Amino acid sequence: MLENSSISTTLFQSPCWDSTHALTTMMDVLDGKDVPPVSYMPLAVVTKNNLDEFTPNGCLPDGYSEPATN
């Protein structure tokens, strides 16, 4: 729909992105680090101009989040 201009914008939300954030937070808790009581996930705005940065099977788009570290 973005490609044919039926819509102008949407938001990127990925189960992989969400789970990476959750697991990173869990590892921080297990390591005894302080974590905020609430953590908001950024939602990247996707348009026709940046659609190629977001793939259906991709995990983290470049520049939108740090990869999980173990």
BALOBA-1460 file (C-alpha; in Angstrom, 3 decimals):
// residues 70
<rec num="1" residu="m" x="0.000" y="0.000" z="0.000"/>
<rec num="2" residu="l" x="2.945" y="2.333" z="0.619"/>
<rec num="3" residu="e" x="4.446" y="1.437" z="-2.734"/>
<rec num="4" residu="n" x="1.296" y="2.345" z="-4.675"/>
<rec num="5" residu="s" x="0.567" y="5.409" z="-2.470"/>
<rec num="6" residu="s" x="-2.694" y="4.003" z="-1.075"/>
<rec num="7" residu="i" x="-1.365" y="5.106" z="2.313"/>
<rec num="8" residu="s" x="1.351" y="7.635" z="3.115"/>
<rec num="9" residu="t" x="2.744" y="6.319" z="6.411"/>
<rec num="10" residu="t" x="2.621" y="3.402" z="8.810"/>
<rec num="11" residu="l" x="4.519" y="2.343" z="11.908"/>
<rec num="12" residu="f" x="7.108" y="-0.423" z="12.158"/>
<rec num="13" residu="q" x="6.565" y="-2.920" z="14.942"/>
<rec num="14" residu="s" x="8.410" y="-6.222" z="14.928"/>
<rec num="15" residu="p" x="8.021" y="-9.187" z="17.280"/>
<rec num="16" residu="c" x="11.769" y="-9.675" z="16.883"/>
<rec num="17" residu="w" x="12.460" y="-6.085" z="17.906"/>
<rec num="18" residu="d" x="10.074" y="-6.381" z="20.870"/>
<rec num="19" residu="s" x="11.539" y="-9.671" z="22.067"/>
<rec num="20" residu="t" x="15.121" y="-8.425" z="21.687"/>
<rec num="21" residu="h" x="14.254" y="-5.456" z="23.902"/>
<rec num="22" residu="a" x="12.497" y="-7.704" z="26.447"/>
<rec num="23" residu="l" x="15.394" y="-10.160" z="26.598"/>
<rec num="24" residu="t" x="17.970" y="-7.380" z="26.924"/>
<rec num="25" residu="t" x="15.968" y="-5.911" z="29.809"/>
<rec num="26" residu="m" x="15.675" y="-9.349" z="31.425"/>
<rec num="27" residu="m" x="19.442" y="-9.848" z="31.178"/>
<rec num="28" residu="d" x="19.997" y="-6.446" z="32.803"/>
<rec num="29" residu="v" x="17.691" y="-7.440" z="35.689"/>
<rec num="30" residu="l" x="19.485" y="-10.767" z="36.116"/>
<rec num="31" residu="d" x="22.833" y="-8.936" z="36.097"/>
<rec num="32" residu="g" x="21.588" y="-6.728" z="38.952"/>
<rec num="33" residu="k" x="21.377" y="-3.556" z="36.879"/>
<rec num="34" residu="d" x="18.732" y="-0.943" z="37.544"/>
<rec num="35" residu="v" x="16.054" y="-0.838" z="34.887"/>
<rec num="36" residu="p" x="13.260" y="1.706" z="34.520"/>
<rec num="37" residu="p" x="9.824" y="0.571" z="35.734"/>
<rec num="38" residu="v" x="8.377" y="1.370" z="32.297"/>
<rec num="39" residu="s" x="10.162" y="1.119" z="28.987"/>
<rec num="40" residu="y" x="8.567" y="2.455" z="25.821"/>
<rec num="41" residu="m" x="9.552" y="0.963" z="22.505"/>
<rec num="42" residu="p" x="10.180" y="3.489" z="19.761"/>
<rec num="43" residu="l" x="7.898" y="3.062" z="16.762"/>
<rec num="44" residu="a" x="9.662" y="3.925" z="13.540"/>
<rec num="45" residu="v" x="7.631" y="5.808" z="10.954"/>
<rec num="46" residu="v" x="7.700" y="4.049" z="7.582"/>
<rec num="47" residu="t" x="7.026" y="5.929" z="4.353"/>
<rec num="48" residu="k" x="7.460" y="5.178" z="0.668"/>
<rec num="49" residu="n" x="10.876" y="6.900" z="0.893"/>
<rec num="50" residu="n" x="12.301" y="4.603" z="3.596"/>
<rec num="51" residu="l" x="10.327" y="1.420" z="2.905"/>
<rec num="52" residu="d" x="13.429" y="-0.433" z="1.716"/>
<rec num="53" residu="e" x="14.914" y="-0.138" z="5.256"/>
<rec num="54" residu="f" x="12.143" y="-2.361" z="6.627"/>
<rec num="55" residu="t" x="11.817" y="-5.951" z="5.506"/>
<rec num="56" residu="p" x="9.045" y="-8.363" z="6.541"/>
<rec num="57" residu="n" x="11.544" y="-10.897" z="7.883"/>
<rec num="58" residu="g" x="14.073" y="-8.388" z="9.179"/>
<rec num="59" residu="c" x="14.711" y="-7.939" z="12.860"/>
<rec num="60" residu="l" x="16.132" y="-4.514" z="13.605"/>
<rec num="61" residu="p" x="16.230" y="-1.752" z="11.017"/>
<rec num="62" residu="d" x="19.569" y="0.045" z="10.859"/>
<rec num="63" residu="g" x="19.739" y="3.087" z="13.084"/>
<rec num="64" residu="y" x="16.592" y="2.428" z="15.114"/>
<rec num="65" residu="s" x="17.867" y="0.338" z="18.014"/>
<rec num="66" residu="e" x="20.985" y="-1.227" z="19.396"/>
<rec num="67" residu="p" x="21.295" y="-4.984" z="18.904"/>
<rec num="68" residu="a" x="20.973" y="-7.138" z="22.000"/>
<rec num="69" residu="t" x="24.183" y="-7.993" z="23.817"/>
<rec num="70" residu="n" x="24.717" y="-11.055" z="25.942"/>
